[in-house]
Amino acid sequence: MEKRVVVTGLGAVTPIGHNVETFWKNLLDGVCGIDFIRSFPTDDLPSKVAAEVKDFDPVALGLDLPFVRKQDRFTVFATIAAEQALRMSGLKAAKEGEDGGNIDPFRLGVYMGSGVGGFFQQYNESVKMYTVGAHMVAPTFITKMIANIAGGNIAIRNNACGPNLTVVAACATSTNSVGEAYRAIKHGYADAIVAGGSEAPLIPMGIAAFANARALSRSEDPQYASLPFNANRAGFVMGEGAGALVLEEYEHAKARGAEIFAEVVGYGHTCDAYHVAAPNPSGLTQAEAIKQCLKEAQYTSNDVLHINAHGTGTSLNDPAETQSYKLALGADAYKAHINSTKSMTGHLLGAAGAVEAIAAILALKEGIVPPTIHLDTPDPACDLDYTPNEARRVDLTLALSNSLGFGGHNACIAFRKL
């Protein structure tokens, strides 16, 4: 028998908040987390703005310094977000000989993805190799760099001995992580899974590569750089951070009296099979993922629908995504309450889907849709309701989080009020 799956914990480290409460407040207030890059010189770089996690002190956020020193920044972000989510959920898998556990360690899993993993480590150790020699390559290079190491460390620290999966699907990574975790619990392979994604791509080579691919905004005004669905948009703004959700089997959560934020009710997943970087302009393949998700969620025209859009602010994404909503929803697309939180957070790549799923869940729970800020000149090709500039109170019944990634990866996840 298929199980019901609910969300019982949330955790986030973002450019607009190091925890869920701050992140959510700043989303509603329209706070933009984009600024000039402070962590390295940008004189020779074509793009000089990013959404950095500012004033970040991992020790103050609960990690011990020896652990932090042995990890890449993406693992540090992931670990903090996951442990926030686990604390919020109240789940604990006790180690052998300990008391106080409320979940079998073999029934607690971790699905933590990353688009690029330890990007800084890859660059830094390559420089050492070619300028100094092989003897200077750090013995910890591999265990800092590999994309699965964030999930491994979260499992080690929390005695999560159940299924552990690392999804790598570019910007769809953590939506796939949440969706695959949902399916694993739904079909009985775990009682709870910490699912999400983490990314720390802000190094000079990362900025240079995306900028040279003509994907990044080159705006000289950080506050007017990430412009989803705006006719003035000119590329995405790269960001960093992590998001984590605790997904739990409904009866397990109910038996222990856990707070439930929403029920996971649908997941769709397709591939454009079209181009390595450009979305299918027809919107057909993206629409199919959304249709799959809506069908499983038992969507009807009576639902009051919110969509946290992929909404990157690139010339190709936004019209194709708009078209995909029209194909998936028909006339209902025009009454959906859509937004792009990337207008405030920038694009967190492999962490984007999880962070945006958290925003969608809170919008559903609180009945308020965060704005798409700086949407002052809507693109006529993007003619849906993208919640311009101000948050809006709406009694929502269903929320989607939609993600698209390089390689043509499309993923959509649905949440419903209980």
C-alpha positions as CSV (number, residue, x, y, z in Angstrom):
1,M,0.0,0.0,0.0
2,E,1.3,3.5,-0.9
3,K,2.2,5.7,2.1
4,R,1.3,9.3,2.5
5,V,4.3,11.7,2.9
6,V,4.4,14.9,4.8
7,V,7.0,17.7,5.6
8,T,7.9,17.9,9.3
9,G,11.1,20.0,9.2
10,L,12.7,22.8,7.2
11,G,16.3,24.3,7.1
12,A,17.9,27.0,5.0
13,V,21.1,28.9,4.6
14,T,20.6,31.6,2.0
15,P,21.8,35.0,0.9
16,I,18.8,36.5,2.7
17,G,18.9,34.5,5.9
18,H,20.8,31.8,7.7
19,N,17.6,30.1,9.0
20,V,14.1,29.6,7.8
21,E,12.5,32.3,9.9
22,T,14.8,35.0,8.6
23,F,14.7,33.8,5.1
24,W,10.9,33.8,5.1
25,K,10.6,37.3,6.6
26,N,13.0,38.7,4.1
27,L,11.2,37.1,1.2
28,L,7.9,38.7,2.3
29,D,9.6,42.1,2.8
30,G,11.2,41.9,-0.7
31,V,14.7,42.0,0.6
32,C,17.3,41.6,-2.2
33,G,20.3,39.5,-1.2
34,I,22.4,40.4,-4.3
35,D,25.4,42.7,-3.9
36,F,28.8,43.3,-5.4
37,I,31.1,40.3,-4.8
38,R,33.1,40.8,-1.6
39,S,34.9,37.4,-1.2
40,F,37.4,37.8,-4.0
41,P,38.6,40.5,-6.4
42,T,36.4,41.0,-9.5
43,D,38.5,43.5,-11.5
44,D,39.1,41.1,-14.4
45,L,35.7,39.5,-14.3
46,P,32.8,40.4,-16.7
47,S,30.2,40.0,-13.9
48,K,30.8,41.5,-10.5
49,V,27.5,40.8,-8.6
50,A,26.3,37.7,-6.8
51,A,24.1,36.5,-4.0
52,E,26.6,35.6,-1.4
53,V,25.8,34.2,2.1
54,K,26.9,37.2,4.1
55,D,28.2,37.4,7.6
56,F,28.4,33.6,7.7
57,D,29.7,32.0,10.9
58,P,29.2,28.3,10.9
59,V,30.4,27.9,14.5
60,A,27.8,30.3,15.7
61,L,25.3,28.3,13.7
62,G,26.2,25.1,15.6
63,L,29.2,23.4,13.9
64,D,32.5,22.7,15.6
65,L,35.6,24.4,14.1
66,P,37.5,21.2,13.4
67,F,34.6,19.8,11.3
68,V,34.3,23.1,9.4
69,R,38.0,23.2,8.6
70,K,37.8,19.7,7.0
71,Q,34.9,20.6,4.7
72,D,34.2,22.5,1.5
73,R,31.7,25.4,1.9
74,F,28.9,23.4,0.2
75,T,29.1,20.7,2.8
76,V,29.1,23.3,5.6
77,F,25.9,24.9,4.2
78,A,24.3,21.5,3.7
79,T,25.1,20.3,7.2
80,I,23.7,23.4,8.9
81,A,20.5,23.3,6.8
82,A,19.9,19.6,7.4
83,E,20.5,19.9,11.2
84,Q,18.1,22.8,11.3
85,A,15.5,20.7,9.6
86,L,16.0,17.7,11.8
87,R,15.8,19.9,15.0
88,M,12.6,21.4,13.7
89,S,11.1,18.0,13.0
90,G,12.1,16.5,16.4
91,L,13.5,13.4,14.7
92,K,16.4,11.6,16.3
93,A,18.0,8.3,15.4
94,A,19.8,7.2,18.6
95,K,23.2,5.5,18.3
96,E,23.8,2.1,19.8
97,G,23.7,2.5,23.6
98,E,22.0,5.9,23.6
99,D,18.5,6.7,24.7
100,G,15.9,9.1,23.3
101,G,15.6,8.0,19.6
102,N,12.3,8.1,17.9
103,I,13.2,6.6,14.5
104,D,15.0,3.4,13.5
105,P,18.4,4.6,12.1
106,F,17.9,2.2,9.2
107,R,14.6,4.0,8.3
108,L,16.1,7.5,8.3
109,G,17.7,8.5,5.0
110,V,19.6,11.5,3.4
111,Y,19.1,12.7,-0.1
112,M,21.3,15.7,-0.4
113,G,22.3,16.8,-3.9
114,S,24.7,19.3,-5.4
115,G,25.2,20.5,-8.9
116,V,29.0,20.9,-8.7
117,G,30.1,19.7,-5.3
118,G,33.4,21.1,-3.9
119,F,34.0,23.6,-6.7
120,F,36.6,25.6,-4.7
121,Q,38.5,22.4,-3.8
122,Q,38.6,21.4,-7.5
123,Y,40.1,24.7,-8.4
124,N,42.4,25.2,-5.5
125,E,44.0,21.8,-5.6
126,S,44.4,22.0,-9.4
127,V,46.4,25.2,-9.0
128,K,48.6,23.5,-6.4
129,M,49.2,20.5,-8.7
130,Y,50.3,22.6,-11.6
131,T,52.2,25.3,-9.8
132,V,53.9,23.5,-7.0
133,G,53.6,19.8,-7.6
134,A,51.7,16.6,-6.8
135,H,53.2,16.4,-3.3
136,M,51.2,19.5,-2.3
137,V,47.8,18.2,-3.2
138,A,45.8,17.8,0.0
139,P,45.1,14.3,1.3
140,T,41.6,15.6,2.1
141,F,40.9,16.8,-1.5
142,I,38.7,13.9,-2.5
143,T,36.6,13.9,0.7
144,K,36.1,17.6,0.4
145,M,35.3,17.7,-3.3
146,I,33.0,14.8,-4.1
147,A,29.3,15.8,-4.4
148,N,28.0,13.0,-2.2
149,I,30.2,14.0,0.8
150,A,27.6,16.4,2.1
151,G,25.0,13.6,2.4
152,G,27.7,11.3,3.9
153,N,28.6,13.8,6.6
154,I,24.9,14.5,7.4
155,A,24.3,10.8,7.8
156,I,27.4,10.3,10.0
157,R,26.5,13.2,12.3
158,N,22.9,12.1,12.7
159,N,23.2,8.3,12.6
160,A,21.1,8.1,9.4
161,C,21.8,4.6,8.3
162,G,19.0,4.3,5.7
163,P,19.0,5.1,2.0
164,N,21.5,7.8,1.0
165,L,21.3,9.3,-2.5
166,T,23.1,12.2,-4.2
167,V,21.3,13.7,-7.1
168,V,23.3,15.8,-9.6
169,A,21.0,17.4,-12.2
170,A,22.3,21.0,-12.4
171,C,19.6,23.4,-11.4
172,A,16.9,20.7,-11.0
173,T,19.1,18.9,-8.5
174,S,17.3,19.5,-5.2
175,T,13.8,19.3,-6.7
176,N,14.8,15.8,-7.9
177,S,16.2,15.1,-4.4
178,V,12.9,16.0,-2.7
179,G,10.9,14.1,-5.4
180,E,12.9,11.0,-5.2
181,A,12.8,11.1,-1.4
182,Y,9.0,11.4,-1.6
183,R,8.8,8.3,-3.8
184,A,11.1,6.3,-1.5
185,I,8.9,7.0,1.5
186,K,5.7,6.6,-0.5
187,H,6.8,3.1,-1.5
188,G,8.0,2.0,1.9
189,Y,11.8,2.2,1.6
190,A,12.2,4.7,4.5
191,D,10.2,6.4,7.3
192,A,11.9,9.7,6.9
193,I,14.5,11.3,4.6
194,V,16.4,14.6,4.9
195,A,16.2,15.9,1.3
196,G,17.6,19.0,-0.4
197,G,20.6,20.5,-2.0
198,S,23.6,22.7,-1.4
199,E,25.9,24.8,-3.6
200,A,29.0,27.0,-3.1
201,P,29.9,27.9,-6.7
202,L,31.1,31.5,-6.1
203,I,34.7,31.3,-7.2
204,P,36.4,33.4,-9.9
205,M,36.4,30.5,-12.4
206,G,32.7,29.9,-11.8
207,I,31.8,33.5,-12.5
208,A,34.0,33.7,-15.5
209,A,32.6,30.4,-17.0
210,F,29.0,31.4,-16.7
211,A,29.6,34.9,-17.8
212,N,31.6,33.8,-20.9
213,A,28.7,31.5,-21.7
214,R,26.5,34.6,-21.8
215,A,24.3,33.3,-19.0
216,L,25.1,35.8,-16.2
217,S,23.8,39.3,-15.7
218,R,26.5,42.0,-16.1
219,S,24.4,44.6,-14.3
220,E,26.4,47.2,-12.4
221,D,23.4,47.7,-10.1
222,P,23.1,44.7,-7.7
223,Q,19.5,45.6,-6.8
224,Y,18.5,45.6,-10.5
225,A,20.4,42.5,-11.7
226,S,18.1,39.5,-11.2
227,L,15.0,40.3,-13.2
228,P,12.8,37.3,-13.8
229,F,10.0,37.8,-16.3
230,N,11.1,41.4,-16.8
231,A,11.6,42.8,-20.3
232,N,14.9,44.3,-19.0
233,R,16.3,41.0,-17.9
234,A,19.8,40.2,-19.0
235,G,20.9,36.9,-17.4
236,F,20.8,35.2,-14.0
237,V,22.7,36.1,-10.9
238,M,24.7,33.3,-9.3
239,G,24.1,32.6,-5.6
240,E,25.0,30.1,-2.9
241,G,23.4,28.3,0.0
242,A,21.5,25.2,1.0
243,G,18.0,24.0,1.7
244,A,16.8,20.9,3.5
245,L,13.4,19.4,4.1
246,V,12.5,16.5,6.4
247,L,10.0,14.3,4.6
248,E,8.3,11.7,6.8
249,E,5.7,9.0,6.4
250,Y,2.4,10.5,7.6
251,E,1.4,7.8,10.2
252,H,5.0,7.9,11.7
253,A,4.8,11.7,12.0
254,K,1.3,11.6,13.5
255,A,2.2,8.9,16.0
256,R,4.9,11.1,17.5
257,G,2.8,14.3,17.4
258,A,5.0,16.1,14.9
259,E,4.1,19.5,13.4
260,I,3.2,19.0,9.8
261,F,3.9,21.8,7.3
262,A,2.3,20.3,4.2
263,E,1.7,17.0,2.5
264,V,3.8,16.1,-0.6
265,V,1.3,15.0,-3.2
266,G,3.0,15.1,-6.6
267,Y,6.2,14.8,-8.5
268,G,7.0,15.1,-12.2
269,H,10.3,14.6,-14.0
270,T,11.2,14.8,-17.7
271,C,14.1,15.7,-20.0
272,D,14.0,18.1,-22.9
273,A,16.4,16.0,-24.9
274,Y,17.0,19.2,-26.8
275,H,20.1,21.2,-25.9
276,V,22.8,21.1,-23.2
277,A,22.1,24.7,-22.0
278,A,19.0,26.1,-23.7
279,P,15.4,25.0,-22.7
280,N,13.1,23.7,-25.3
281,P,11.4,26.9,-26.5
282,S,8.1,25.1,-27.2
283,G,7.7,24.4,-23.4
284,L,6.3,20.9,-24.3
285,T,8.8,18.8,-22.3
286,Q,8.7,21.1,-19.3
287,A,4.9,21.1,-19.4
288,E,4.9,17.3,-19.3
289,A,6.7,17.3,-15.9
290,I,4.2,19.8,-14.6
291,K,1.3,17.8,-15.9
292,Q,2.6,14.6,-14.2
293,C,2.9,16.5,-11.0
294,L,-0.5,18.0,-11.2
295,K,-2.1,14.7,-12.1
296,E,-0.6,12.9,-9.1
297,A,-1.6,15.9,-6.9
298,Q,-5.2,15.5,-8.1
299,Y,-5.3,19.1,-9.2
300,T,-8.7,20.5,-10.2
301,S,-9.7,24.0,-11.4
302,N,-11.2,24.5,-8.0
303,D,-7.7,24.6,-6.5
304,V,-6.1,27.9,-5.6
305,L,-2.7,27.3,-7.1
306,H,0.7,28.8,-6.3
307,I,3.8,28.2,-8.3
308,N,7.3,29.0,-7.3
309,A,8.8,29.3,-10.8
310,H,12.2,28.5,-11.9
311,G,12.3,32.1,-13.1
312,T,16.0,32.7,-13.8
313,G,15.8,36.1,-15.6
314,T,17.4,34.8,-18.7
315,S,16.2,35.6,-22.2
316,L,15.5,31.9,-23.1
317,N,14.1,30.5,-19.8
318,D,11.3,32.9,-18.9
319,P,9.2,32.8,-22.1
320,A,9.7,29.0,-22.4
321,E,8.6,28.5,-18.8
322,T,5.6,30.8,-19.3
323,Q,4.6,28.7,-22.3
324,S,5.0,25.5,-20.3
325,Y,2.5,26.7,-17.7
326,K,0.0,27.5,-20.4
327,L,0.4,24.1,-21.9
328,A,0.1,22.3,-18.6
329,L,-2.8,24.3,-17.1
330,G,-4.6,25.7,-20.1
331,A,-6.8,28.7,-19.1
332,D,-6.1,28.0,-15.4
333,A,-2.5,29.3,-16.0
334,Y,-3.9,32.8,-15.9
335,K,-5.4,32.4,-12.4
336,A,-2.3,30.8,-10.9
337,H,-0.3,32.8,-8.3
338,I,3.3,32.6,-9.6
339,N,6.5,34.1,-8.4
340,S,10.2,33.9,-8.7
341,T,12.1,34.1,-5.4
342,K,15.4,34.2,-7.5
343,S,14.6,38.0,-7.8
344,M,15.8,38.1,-4.2
345,T,18.1,35.1,-3.6
346,G,19.7,34.9,-7.0
347,H,20.1,31.4,-8.5
348,L,21.4,28.9,-6.0
349,L,21.9,26.2,-8.7
350,G,21.7,22.8,-7.1
351,A,20.3,24.3,-3.9
352,A,17.6,26.4,-5.7
353,G,14.9,23.7,-5.8
354,A,15.0,22.9,-2.1
355,V,15.1,26.6,-1.0
356,E,12.2,27.4,-3.3
357,A,10.2,24.4,-2.1
358,I,10.6,25.8,1.4
359,A,9.2,29.1,0.2
360,A,6.3,27.4,-1.6
361,I,5.4,25.4,1.5
362,L,5.5,28.5,3.7
363,A,3.4,30.4,1.1
364,L,0.8,27.5,1.3
365,K,0.9,27.3,5.1
366,E,0.7,31.1,5.8
367,G,-1.5,32.0,2.9
368,I,0.8,34.6,1.5
369,V,2.8,34.6,-1.8
370,P,6.2,36.4,-1.7
371,P,6.7,38.9,-4.6
372,T,8.9,38.9,-7.7
373,I,10.7,42.1,-6.9
374,H,11.7,44.7,-9.5
375,L,9.1,43.4,-12.0
376,D,8.5,46.9,-13.3
377,T,8.5,46.2,-17.0
378,P,6.8,42.8,-17.6
379,D,7.8,41.0,-20.8
380,P,4.7,40.7,-23.0
381,A,5.7,37.1,-23.7
382,C,5.5,36.5,-19.9
383,D,1.9,37.5,-19.4
384,L,0.9,35.4,-16.4
385,D,0.4,36.7,-12.8
386,Y,4.0,36.7,-11.5
387,T,3.1,38.6,-8.3
388,P,5.0,41.8,-9.1
389,N,6.8,43.8,-6.3
390,E,4.6,43.1,-3.3
391,A,3.6,40.0,-1.4
392,R,-0.1,39.0,-1.7
393,R,-2.4,37.3,0.7
394,V,-4.2,34.3,-0.9
395,D,-6.0,31.3,0.6
396,L,-3.9,28.7,-1.3
397,T,-4.8,25.0,-1.5
398,L,-1.9,23.7,-3.6
399,A,1.7,24.8,-4.2
400,L,4.2,23.8,-6.8
401,S,8.0,24.3,-7.0
402,N,9.3,24.1,-10.5
403,S,13.0,23.6,-11.6
404,L,14.8,23.3,-14.9
405,G,18.5,22.5,-15.4
406,F,21.3,22.4,-17.9
407,G,21.1,19.1,-19.8
408,G,17.3,19.6,-20.2
409,H,16.4,18.3,-16.7
410,N,12.9,19.3,-15.6
411,A,11.4,18.6,-12.2
412,C,8.3,19.7,-10.4
413,I,7.1,18.9,-6.9
414,A,3.6,19.6,-5.3
415,F,2.5,20.3,-1.8
416,R,-1.0,20.4,-0.4
417,K,-2.5,21.6,2.9
418,L,-3.6,18.8,5.2
